[in-house]
Every structure is written in C-alpha cells, then in structure tokens.
Amino acid sequence: MKYDYIIAGSGCAGLSLLYRILKDPQLCKKQILVIDKEQKNKNDRTWCFWEKGNGLFESIVTHQWETLEFLSNDFQHKFDMTNYRYKMIQGIDFYNYVINFAKQFENITFTSENITGITSVDDFAEVTTKNATYQAAYVFNSTNLFYPKMDTANSLLQHFEGWVIKTKTPVFDATVGRLMDFRLSQEHGATFMYVLPTSETEALVEYTLFTEKILKKEQYKKTLEGYIKDYLSIDNYEILHTEFGIIPMSLAKFSRSVSNGKHIINLGTAGGFTKASSGYTFQFVQKHTENIIELLKKGKHPNPKVTFREKMYQWYDRTLLEVILSEKLEGKEIFTTIFKNRKIETILAFLGNESSILEDIKVMSCLPIMPFLVSGLKQLK
Ligand SMILES: Cc1cc2nc3c(=O)[nH]c(=O)nc-3n(C[C@H](O)[C@H](O)[C@H](O)COP(=O)(O)OP(=O)(O)OC[C@H]3O[C@@H](n4cnc5c(N)ncnc54)[C@H](O)[C@@H]3O)c2cc1C
C-alpha cells in the first residue's frame, strides 16, 4: 500500500505534525503511517518553552510561570513578563495526548520498527526497515539518518541531568521559574542550573552545561546534591523522577530536505530546528509544522522556504555559538550582560526568533563588538 504521508520518527516533531494534520478537516483523512523504533511510553523528557497566549498543547501544560529569575554572581533579578509565559510540558503527557487522539482515526497506522533507510524514488519516497519497505508521496523525517557530521570543532553538547524533587515542607514559590543560575563553577564551560517549581513542595532542578564532552554520572549527582543543599537550603527531599539529555548545539548545516527537497522533509532536530545557541526546539517545531500544514492545505510542496529573517536568526545563532566555541567570551558573561541590560520580553522575543530588527539591534548592542564581529564575519562564509 502507498501512503499519502509517512511520519518517520514519532517524537516531538513527528507527533506535532501528526496532531496538526488530524486537527485539520481537509487533511485528517489522509492515509498516514507513523514509524518509530520506540513505543513512546516513557516520560523521557520535559519540554520548556515560551509563547504568547494559548498554544495548541495548552491542555497538557503542567505549569506556567509569569515571572522568570536570572542569577549570576554580580546580578540577580526577577523579571515579570507581560506577554510571554514560560511553560512546561511532560514528554509522556504529550505522547499520550497525541497518540490517543490519533487512535480514533482508522486512516492512521502505527508501527514500531527501526528505520534503516529513506530514499527518494521517482515521484515518491521509500522507507526501509528490517522487515518491510513502505512508500508515500511525502516522508516527514525526524530520525537522525540525515544528521550532518558533528565533531568538537563545529559543535558543543548541551547536556543535563534533572531531578524532580519533593520536599516535606513548603519551600518553593511556584510563581517564579528560575531560568538560569550561573553562580556555579564554570570550569567545564557554560554551566547553569535551572529550578522550575510546580508547587510549594515540588520542583524540577536541572544541571545544564554547554561543553565538548559529557561528565561522569557522579559529577551531575554531586553538583545537584550540592546545589539543592547550599543554594536552595533543602536538606530533606525525595527524588520523584530523573532525566538526562544531550542536545547538539552545532555549526554543522542541518538540511530541511533530502534529495532536492522533493519527497523527504526533515523535521525537528534533524531539520535544524534545534536552536544552535540555546538547544530550545519545541517552539520552533511548532512554527515549522504549522507552516507545513498551510502548504499541504494549499496543495503546495510542504517544505517551507527559509525566509530572510530565519537566515538572519541562523546567522546570529551561529555567531553566538562560534564565540563560545572559540572561547572569545564565556557563556556566563554573554547571558549575564544581556539579562542585566535588556528587558525580558525583548530577550525572549530575540531568543525565540520573534523580534523586530530594532530589538535585534537592542540586544546585540549591549554585547562587546569585537568578538561578535570576528565570529559573525567568519559565519557569513
Ligand atoms: C531530556 C531532554 C530535554 C529537553 N528539554 C527541552 C526543553 O525544555 N525545551 C526545548 O525546546 N527542547 C528541549 N529538548 C530538545 C528537543 O526539544 C528534544 O530533543 C525534542 O524531542 C526534539 O524533537 P525531535 O522530534 O526532533 O526528536 P525526538 O523527539 O527525539 O524524536 C525523534 C524520534 O525518532 C525516533 N527514531 C530515531 N531514529 C530512528 C530510527 N532509525 N528508526 C525509527 N525511529 C527512530 C526516536 O525514537 C524518536 O521517537 C530536550 C531534549 C532532551 C533529550
């Protein structure tokens, strides 16, 4: 059987696209095959992101914050947001929500298989697994089969371990999300902690580093224990959940399409929607999949063109990453300077690719010119 669409990889991007297709009266009857090597039944990650107003996945938002806190040794501030909200979604809630919704549709088939190849053949694309070959007019891929080559010369790893902790007595203010606390040793590279309380007794505490290599398991544990004791002043707590992750922050060029962009469209991290300078992906996946739906509805090729503004943001990201990679400035210094000198709404608009050119200039003008100029010119090539 030939499908209309194959969704290769059903994580954040694959399921975001599937949900949007099924919510659309014009597209929801398409024959779709969803392939993933995993069952998507584990709470393997927590997504945080910011947006204005209600998003498509509002009903599964675990918690949201109107105030964000930034801390560094010489600057500490709580920012009240006017338009943006910082939101959290649990991986398992997202997987269950989309998969259960999709199960109501007879035209959607799920299969658990390891994909070994995806190729363009004439006017369709083919997905190969150990036991079968599937065909579709379009394959939307979020597996790592087409990742560019990444190494220490062009990439950093954003790696982190997070613990959801529960205390016996009320200690947290659930209205304030601690976005970045840089008061930690920077010996390995840009290093910060974030603390996202979902109630007075429960919070996600995550130790995050942007470095070349990951640490030993015990190092994450030791730093988390030390931070909870010394910075949060908590002695008595229970660990309800742990998560570990590695996100590529890379200058390598991720391609949005494969084989001339005809029948294989890359989504999510595979399509370059993980922001090179911060690792945030969720909100960019939502914009991309929304654009794909618009094109599919118009009967157009579903590979949205890279706009001039997107190219500008890619250049900013690459420049910032290059500055950190080449050790011209420390990540801590860059983020502290921005948060010290600019309003939170401007910073979030800039980091979320939603700023005006004037806001871009505002953010960039508070940073030292030379390192950014040198790296920026290098990244223009
Ligand atoms: C622990 C963790 C926390 C994160 N937190 C945030 C956050 O707070 N905010 C944010 O914006 N981003 C965050 N990210 C980054 C990013 O949002 C996630 O990695 C996101 O899941 C990327 O979406 P994706 O669809 O590209 O990849 P994934 O969600 O990883 O989906 C890819 C899917 O492809 C499947 N797959 C891969 N290879 C094959 C194969 N050969 N055959 C079949 N299936 C295959 C995988 O099983 C997976 O289901 C986090 C990442 C991690 C790991």
The ligand as an ORCA input file, in Angstrom:
! r2SCAN-3c Opt
* xyz 0 1
  C      15.951     15.237     28.077
  C      15.693     16.339     27.072
  C      15.085     17.519     27.485
  C      14.839     18.547     26.565
  N      14.241     19.693     27.008
  C      13.922     20.647     26.104
  C      13.216     21.812     26.512
  O      12.969     22.019     27.702
  N      12.832     22.703     25.559
  C      13.107     22.517     24.238
  O      12.699     23.329     23.406
  N      13.822     21.451     23.843
  C      14.233     20.513     24.722
  N      14.920     19.412     24.303
  C      15.385     19.379     22.914
  C      14.310     18.934     21.919
  O      13.108     19.623     22.131
  C      14.011     17.480     22.005
  O      15.154     16.728     21.769
  C      12.903     17.076     21.018
  O      12.411     15.849     21.454
  C      13.375     17.049     19.583
  O      12.318     16.653     18.765
  P      12.510     15.695     17.535
  O      11.179     15.277     17.089
  O      13.448     16.313     16.582
  O      13.305     14.424     18.127
  P      12.733     13.318     19.094
  O      11.672     13.842     19.967
  O      13.930     12.693     19.729
  O      12.045     12.282     18.086
  C      12.769     11.516     17.171
  C      12.097     10.147     17.120
  O      12.722      9.387     16.096
  C      12.848      8.052     16.558
  N      13.931      7.439     15.808
  C      15.232      7.837     15.761
  N      15.929      7.033     14.929
  C      15.056      6.117     14.445
  C      15.161      5.030     13.538
  N      16.324      4.718     12.935
  N      14.057      4.301     13.284
  C      12.865      4.608     13.865
  N      12.695      5.619     14.734
  C      13.777      6.364     15.014
  C      13.138      8.197     18.045
  O      12.797      7.000     18.734
  C      12.257      9.373     18.416
  O      10.998      8.973     18.859
  C      15.198     18.381     25.206
  C      15.838     17.205     24.809
  C      16.088     16.199     25.721
  C      16.803     14.955     25.249
*
